[in-house]
Amino acid sequence: MYKKCCFVILALLCFLVSGMAQENVKFKRSNFSDRKSELRSAKRQIRNGDKVMDNNAGPEKAIEHYMKAQELNPDNATLNYKIGSAYLLSIEKTKALPYLEKAYSLDKNVMDDVLFKLGRARHLNYQFEQALNSYSAYLSMHPKMDVAKKNRVNKHITECRSGIEIIKDTVDVEISNMGPNINTEFPEYNPMIFADGSRLIFTARRKYIGNPIDEADGKYCEDVWYADKQKDGTWSKSKRFKSPINTKGHDAISGISTDGQVLYVYKAQTKQGGDIFVSRQDGDNWEDPESLGEPINTEYHESKVSVSYDEKTMYLVSNRPTDNFGGRDIFISKKQPWGAWGEPVNIGPVINTEYDEEGILIHPDGRTLYFCSKGHNTMGGFDIFRSARDTNGNWSAPVNLGYPINTPDEEAFFSIAADGRHAYISSVRPDGYGSYDIYQILYPEKEVEADEKTQPTARLTLFTGIVKDVKTLQPLKASIEIVDNEKNEKIVELTSNEATGKFVASLPAGKNYGLSVNKEGYMFHSENFNIADTSEFEQVKKEVLLQPIEVGTKIVLKNIFFDYDKATLRESSFTELNKVVDVLKENPKLVIEISGHTDNRGSLEYNIKLSRERAKSVVDYLIDHGIEKSRLKYEGYAFKQPIADNDTEKGRQLNRRVEFTVLKND
């Protein structure tokens, strides 16, 4: 009797479940006998959607048509499959999941690849285990699948397994949408931040009067936009660069210099689809962009460049077939002595994979490379990776920046300021404005010793200067030269902006730098930065006041070095001394005094003798390099003329100096 009751209950449950199971409702008259006109309209909408998909006219438009048919019949397996498939090709890929799940529940054989697409939808929604089951079932059902398809499915399986591991350890960051001053309902992407974090440049495809629509995808053409960080830390409303940066065609930001005064712009103006152009800022204006030409631009596709802080190395993304590991690779080009860029060389298999690499950025520290890749241990699509170059020039194994920075969808663009704390990505996320938006990533202020999940410490000093005339305080256009004092080697030359006087110099840790600001008719200004290899990020902001060359003008020569407690000049002083030689040769009527100064440790008699001998050593160097003895005087003042407090080491260091004073100029 017990067994009979159980059988009856089981049968009843099966009946109830079968009665509750969803039925695949077809678009035919018998199912909509009282809604014939609506049925005809729904079928027409499905045909229109199919036509849009066949013509690659945009999945969003196809979805609009399909959803109108869905209003009549939400229980058709094929229509749900089509909606889910279109969403997988759209910006909002995660919305595909409920439609593909429903399609599969209504008809497990709705389409040959439904399990694969269901796997993709689950994958994109972080349902990695379920996605693995769908992918594996798809492979089992198609044992004779061609190699390319099989490899694609296995790649997604690998991504899911990576995703399972990556999301176990969430990265400690704050990610926030940059808001309506930056983002709109239209796509904003490829953010690039100035090294000092003061300006954000990005690409957008916005609607405005005069911007044409690209017939290929039905979207507005690309333009380059920018926004400035304001004093209160907020961002100004974004503005579009005017001509000549933007044109009536596609113009996308491709790269920027450390100081932001050089823009690299992708312009779709050639038969090959586009080339990279360069434009330099002149005051408030931008020069006409010029093509980088060969060997940077080719008949193939070059999309992105990043130039090192010393402007001697260019990192380039290209799909050129020569020396290529597959798809889009990262190449390196070195600047030649005559100023041209050399033939690009593949960066190598540590960075490049058989899949696409994109979105390169060489950090202002000169040794940390950020890039996007579909290879390595990505959790899906492009992920952002980091690699560091050692002193021998070898790149470390790329590290995935982790979740929530990376997602199963595409993260193809990344930029980070010199401080290593403020980074920017473009992404499609739930709090977005309707398409790709730009987000800020904020790393913790103090971090544990870097591991594979931690942002490494930025080891550099960023010198942000504003050059002005000491009397009028008007901005000056001046040349800035940075040298390695130990090697007496020029590293880079910059120019301050004529309209603002601003310049930005990146000084990676591990060198003794001499920085000089030069302008004709003025005394040069020098700074010294002796940065230990272990030094963390520091930003120095300074107003550089240049003094006209006239009687009484006095400057401190900050890159003159002596052996300890001696008057022997070190070789690291020669670059600065040569600048003094140049000033004297350019101004043949100039008569100067070189004065030595010390701190207050030791007796006055001893320090007068030491400071005088040091001043004489400088004068002897100038005489040896062609300056007439009659134009040079020297004196030692010991600690009689302090410029800082002798009670601190920092103050004593400032007091130990050599000065240059103009005595005559007629």
DAUR-V768846 format. One record per pair of residues at least 6 apart in sequence whose ideal C-beta (glycine too) atoms are under 6 Angstrom apart, sorted by sequence separation. I is the first residue (numbers start at 1). J is the second residue. D is the distance in whole Angstrom. If there is no record, write none. Layout:
i & j & d
I & J & D
I & J & D
This chain:
i & j & d
25 & 31 & 6
229 & 235 & 6
230 & 236 & 6
268 & 274 & 4
336 & 342 & 5
389 & 395 & 5
450 & 456 & 4
507 & 513 & 5
518 & 524 & 5
547 & 553 & 5
584 & 590 & 6
623 & 629 & 5
645 & 651 & 4
646 & 652 & 6
32 & 39 & 4
103 & 110 & 5
193 & 200 & 5
213 & 220 & 6
214 & 221 & 6
256 & 263 & 6
267 & 274 & 6
279 & 286 & 5
280 & 287 & 5
307 & 314 & 5
362 & 369 & 6
416 & 423 & 4
447 & 454 & 6
468 & 475 & 6
469 & 476 & 6
483 & 490 & 5
484 & 491 & 6
496 & 503 & 4
644 & 651 & 4
87 & 95 & 5
88 & 96 & 5
122 & 130 & 5
123 & 131 & 4
227 & 235 & 5
228 & 236 & 5
266 & 274 & 6
279 & 287 & 5
333 & 341 & 5
334 & 342 & 5
374 & 382 & 6
387 & 395 & 5
388 & 396 & 5
428 & 436 & 6
516 & 524 & 5
517 & 525 & 4
52 & 61 & 5
53 & 62 & 5
87 & 96 & 4
122 & 131 & 4
191 & 200 & 6
192 & 201 & 5
211 & 220 & 5
212 & 221 & 6
227 & 236 & 5
255 & 264 & 4
305 & 314 & 6
306 & 315 & 5
319 & 328 & 5
333 & 342 & 5
361 & 370 & 4
376 & 385 & 6
387 & 396 & 5
415 & 424 & 5
467 & 476 & 5
482 & 491 & 5
494 & 503 & 5
561 & 570 & 4
598 & 607 & 4
52 & 62 & 4
69 & 79 & 6
104 & 114 & 6
211 & 221 & 6
254 & 264 & 4
266 & 276 & 6
267 & 277 & 5
279 & 289 & 4
372 & 382 & 4
426 & 436 & 5
482 & 492 & 5
516 & 526 & 5
622 & 632 & 6
644 & 654 & 4
191 & 202 & 5
227 & 238 & 4
254 & 265 & 6
305 & 316 & 5
317 & 328 & 6
333 & 344 & 4
360 & 371 & 5
387 & 398 & 5
414 & 425 & 5
467 & 478 & 5
561 & 572 & 5
643 & 654 & 6
644 & 655 & 6
84 & 96 & 4
119 & 131 & 5
190 & 202 & 6
254 & 266 & 4
264 & 276 & 6
265 & 277 & 5
277 & 289 & 4
278 & 290 & 6
359 & 371 & 6
372 & 384 & 5
373 & 385 & 6
426 & 438 & 5
427 & 439 & 6
443 & 455 & 5
481 & 493 & 5
515 & 527 & 4
561 & 573 & 5
49 & 62 & 4
190 & 203 & 4
207 & 220 & 5
225 & 238 & 5
304 & 317 & 4
317 & 330 & 6
318 & 331 & 6
331 & 344 & 4
332 & 345 & 5
359 & 372 & 4
385 & 398 & 4
386 & 399 & 5
413 & 426 & 5
560 & 573 & 5
598 & 611 & 5
619 & 632 & 5
642 & 655 & 5
104 & 118 & 6
139 & 153 & 6
188 & 202 & 6
189 & 203 & 6
205 & 219 & 5
251 & 265 & 6
252 & 266 & 4
264 & 278 & 5
277 & 291 & 5
278 & 292 & 6
303 & 317 & 5
357 & 371 & 6
358 & 372 & 5
371 & 385 & 6
411 & 425 & 6
425 & 439 & 5
480 & 494 & 4
597 & 611 & 6
84 & 99 & 4
119 & 134 & 3
205 & 220 & 5
225 & 240 & 5
316 & 331 & 5
331 & 346 & 6
332 & 347 & 5
385 & 400 & 6
596 & 611 & 3
619 & 634 & 5
27 & 43 & 6
49 & 65 & 4
66 & 82 & 6
83 & 99 & 4
84 & 100 & 4
118 & 134 & 5
119 & 135 & 4
188 & 204 & 5
251 & 267 & 6
263 & 279 & 5
275 & 291 & 5
276 & 292 & 5
302 & 318 & 5
357 & 373 & 5
370 & 386 & 5
424 & 440 & 6
479 & 495 & 6
513 & 529 & 4
560 & 576 & 6
48 & 65 & 4
49 & 66 & 5
66 & 83 & 5
100 & 117 & 6
205 & 222 & 5
223 & 240 & 5
224 & 241 & 5
315 & 332 & 6
329 & 346 & 6
330 & 347 & 5
383 & 400 & 6
384 & 401 & 5
559 & 576 & 4
100 & 118 & 5
135 & 153 & 5
187 & 205 & 5
250 & 268 & 4
262 & 280 & 5
301 & 319 & 5
356 & 374 & 5
369 & 387 & 5
423 & 441 & 4
478 & 496 & 5
512 & 530 & 4
596 & 614 & 4
616 & 634 & 5
80 & 99 & 5
115 & 134 & 5
186 & 205 & 5
203 & 222 & 5
249 & 268 & 5
300 & 319 & 5
314 & 333 & 4
355 & 374 & 4
477 & 496 & 6
525 & 544 & 5
557 & 576 & 6
596 & 615 & 4
615 & 634 & 4
45 & 65 & 5
186 & 206 & 4
249 & 269 & 6
261 & 281 & 4
300 & 320 & 4
355 & 375 & 4
368 & 388 & 5
595 & 615 & 6
100 & 121 & 5
135 & 156 & 6
204 & 225 & 5
224 & 245 & 5
330 & 351 & 6
367 & 388 & 6
477 & 498 & 4
525 & 546 & 6
594 & 615 & 5
615 & 636 & 6
80 & 102 & 5
81 & 103 & 4
115 & 137 & 5
116 & 138 & 5
135 & 157 & 5
224 & 246 & 6
254 & 276 & 5
275 & 297 & 4
298 & 320 & 5
330 & 352 & 6
353 & 375 & 3
367 & 389 & 5
376 & 398 & 5
384 & 406 & 6
421 & 443 & 5
507 & 529 & 5
509 & 531 & 5
45 & 68 & 4
46 & 69 & 5
63 & 86 & 5
80 & 103 & 4
115 & 138 & 4
202 & 225 & 6
223 & 246 & 5
312 & 335 & 5
323 & 346 & 4
329 & 352 & 5
377 & 400 & 5
383 & 406 & 4
480 & 503 & 5
482 & 505 & 6
510 & 533 & 4
45 & 69 & 4
62 & 86 & 5
97 & 121 & 4
265 & 289 & 6
509 & 533 & 5
522 & 546 & 4
523 & 547 & 5
594 & 618 & 5
612 & 636 & 3
96 & 121 & 4
201 & 226 & 5
475 & 500 & 5
476 & 501 & 6
594 & 619 & 5
611 & 636 & 3
77 & 103 & 5
276 & 302 & 5
475 & 501 & 3
486 & 512 & 5
509 & 535 & 5
522 & 548 & 6
523 & 549 & 6
42 & 69 & 4
59 & 86 & 4
199 & 226 & 6
200 & 227 & 5
224 & 251 & 6
272 & 299 & 5
314 & 341 & 6
325 & 352 & 4
330 & 357 & 5
379 & 406 & 6
384 & 411 & 5
484 & 511 & 5
485 & 512 & 4
517 & 544 & 5
519 & 546 & 6
611 & 638 & 5
97 & 125 & 5
132 & 160 & 5
222 & 250 & 5
223 & 251 & 6
316 & 344 & 5
326 & 354 & 4
327 & 355 & 6
328 & 356 & 4
329 & 357 & 6
380 & 408 & 3
381 & 409 & 6
382 & 410 & 5
383 & 411 & 6
608 & 636 & 5
77 & 106 & 4
81 & 110 & 5
131 & 160 & 5
199 & 228 & 5
221 & 250 & 5
222 & 251 & 6
224 & 253 & 5
276 & 305 & 6
325 & 354 & 6
327 & 356 & 4
328 & 357 & 6
379 & 408 & 5
381 & 410 & 4
382 & 411 & 5
467 & 496 & 4
485 & 514 & 5
42 & 72 & 4
59 & 89 & 4
60 & 90 & 6
77 & 107 & 4
81 & 111 & 5
94 & 124 & 5
222 & 252 & 5
328 & 358 & 6
330 & 360 & 6
382 & 412 & 4
384 & 414 & 5
523 & 553 & 5
528 & 558 & 4
608 & 638 & 4
59 & 90 & 4
93 & 124 & 5
94 & 125 & 5
198 & 229 & 5
482 & 513 & 6
483 & 514 & 5
527 & 558 & 6
528 & 559 & 5
607 & 638 & 4
78 & 110 & 6
88 & 120 & 6
128 & 160 & 4
523 & 555 & 5
526 & 558 & 5
607 & 639 & 6
77 & 110 & 4
468 & 501 & 5
482 & 515 & 5
526 & 559 & 5
38 & 72 & 5
467 & 501 & 4
604 & 638 & 6
128 & 163 & 5
420 & 455 & 6
466 & 501 & 5
481 & 516 & 5
128 & 164 & 5
466 & 502 & 5
123 & 160 & 6
480 & 517 & 5
420 & 458 & 3
465 & 503 & 5
419 & 458 & 6
478 & 517 & 5
479 & 518 & 5
600 & 639 & 4
372 & 412 & 5
464 & 504 & 5
591 & 631 & 5
593 & 633 & 4
594 & 634 & 5
595 & 635 & 5
596 & 636 & 5
597 & 637 & 5
598 & 638 & 5
599 & 639 & 6
618 & 658 & 6
245 & 286 & 6
264 & 305 & 5
317 & 358 & 6
478 & 519 & 4
598 & 639 & 5
463 & 505 & 4
595 & 637 & 6
317 & 360 & 6
476 & 519 & 6
584 & 627 & 5
244 & 288 & 5
351 & 395 & 6
370 & 414 & 5
418 & 462 & 5
462 & 506 & 6
577 & 621 & 5
581 & 625 & 5
182 & 227 & 6
296 & 341 & 6
315 & 360 & 5
350 & 395 & 5
514 & 559 & 4
460 & 506 & 6
461 & 507 & 4
567 & 613 & 4
600 & 646 & 4
315 & 362 & 5
460 & 507 & 6
567 & 614 & 5
599 & 646 & 5
25 & 73 & 6
295 & 343 & 5
460 & 508 & 5
569 & 617 & 5
203 & 252 & 4
460 & 509 & 6
25 & 75 & 4
203 & 253 & 5
254 & 304 & 5
255 & 305 & 4
459 & 509 & 4
467 & 517 & 6
567 & 617 & 5
25 & 76 & 6
254 & 305 & 6
255 & 306 & 5
258 & 309 & 5
402 & 453 & 5
201 & 253 & 5
562 & 614 & 6
24 & 77 & 5
359 & 412 & 5
399 & 452 & 5
599 & 652 & 4
181 & 235 & 5
306 & 360 & 5
308 & 362 & 5
358 & 412 & 5
359 & 413 & 5
361 & 415 & 6
364 & 418 & 4
306 & 361 & 5
309 & 364 & 5
359 & 414 & 6
524 & 579 & 6
181 & 237 & 5
182 & 238 & 5
304 & 360 & 6
306 & 362 & 5
599 & 655 & 5
309 & 366 & 5
599 & 656 & 6
308 & 366 & 6
598 & 656 & 6
597 & 657 & 5
192 & 253 & 6
199 & 260 & 6
514 & 575 & 6
514 & 576 & 6
596 & 658 & 6
190 & 253 & 6
195 & 258 & 5
516 & 579 & 6
192 & 256 & 5
595 & 659 & 5
194 & 260 & 4
461 & 529 & 6
592 & 660 & 6
593 & 661 & 5
461 & 531 & 6
592 & 662 & 6
593 & 663 & 6
591 & 663 & 5
591 & 664 & 4
485 & 559 & 6
470 & 545 & 4
590 & 665 & 5
589 & 665 & 6
461 & 538 & 5
462 & 539 & 5
463 & 540 & 5
464 & 541 & 5
465 & 542 & 5
466 & 543 & 5
467 & 544 & 5
468 & 545 & 6
470 & 547 & 5
589 & 666 & 6
457 & 536 & 5
458 & 537 & 4
465 & 544 & 5
24 & 106 & 4
22 & 105 & 6
24 & 107 & 5
22 & 106 & 6
486 & 572 & 6
488 & 574 & 5
485 & 572 & 4
488 & 575 & 5
483 & 575 & 5
365 & 458 & 6
365 & 459 & 6
365 & 460 & 5
364 & 460 & 6
560 & 658 & 5
556 & 657 & 5
557 & 658 & 5
556 & 659 & 6
557 & 660 & 6
554 & 659 & 6
555 & 660 & 5
258 & 364 & 5
554 & 661 & 5
553 & 662 & 4
551 & 662 & 6
551 & 665 & 6
419 & 537 & 5
364 & 506 & 4
366 & 508 & 4
365 & 508 & 5
58 & 218 & 5
195 & 364 & 5
310 & 491 & 5
311 & 492 & 6
310 & 492 & 4
309 & 506 & 4
166 & 379 & 5
162 & 377 & 4
283 & 498 & 4
284 & 499 & 5
163 & 379 & 4
283 & 499 & 4
162 & 379 & 5
159 & 378 & 6
159 & 379 & 6
197 & 417 & 4
159 & 380 & 5
193 & 415 & 5
190 & 413 & 5
192 & 415 & 5
195 & 418 & 4
189 & 413 & 6
191 & 415 & 5
193 & 417 & 5
197 & 422 & 6
171 & 402 & 4
193 & 424 & 6
170 & 403 & 6
191 & 424 & 4
166 & 402 & 6
167 & 403 & 5
202 & 438 & 6
166 & 403 & 5
189 & 426 & 4
259 & 503 & 6
259 & 504 & 4
189 & 436 & 4
191 & 438 & 5
185 & 433 & 6
187 & 435 & 4
188 & 436 & 6
258 & 506 & 5
184 & 433 & 6
185 & 434 & 4
187 & 436 & 4
188 & 437 & 6
183 & 433 & 5
188 & 438 & 5
177 & 431 & 5
183 & 437 & 4
182 & 438 & 5
177 & 437 & 6
178 & 438 & 5
177 & 439 & 6
178 & 440 & 6
175 & 439 & 5
176 & 440 & 5
175 & 441 & 5
196 & 462 & 6
195 & 462 & 6
173 & 441 & 5
174 & 442 & 4
196 & 464 & 5
173 & 443 & 6
172 & 444 & 6
171 & 453 & 6
124 & 408 & 5
169 & 453 & 5
123 & 408 & 5
124 & 409 & 6
196 & 504 & 5
195 & 504 & 6
195 & 506 & 6
91 & 428 & 5
91 & 435 & 5
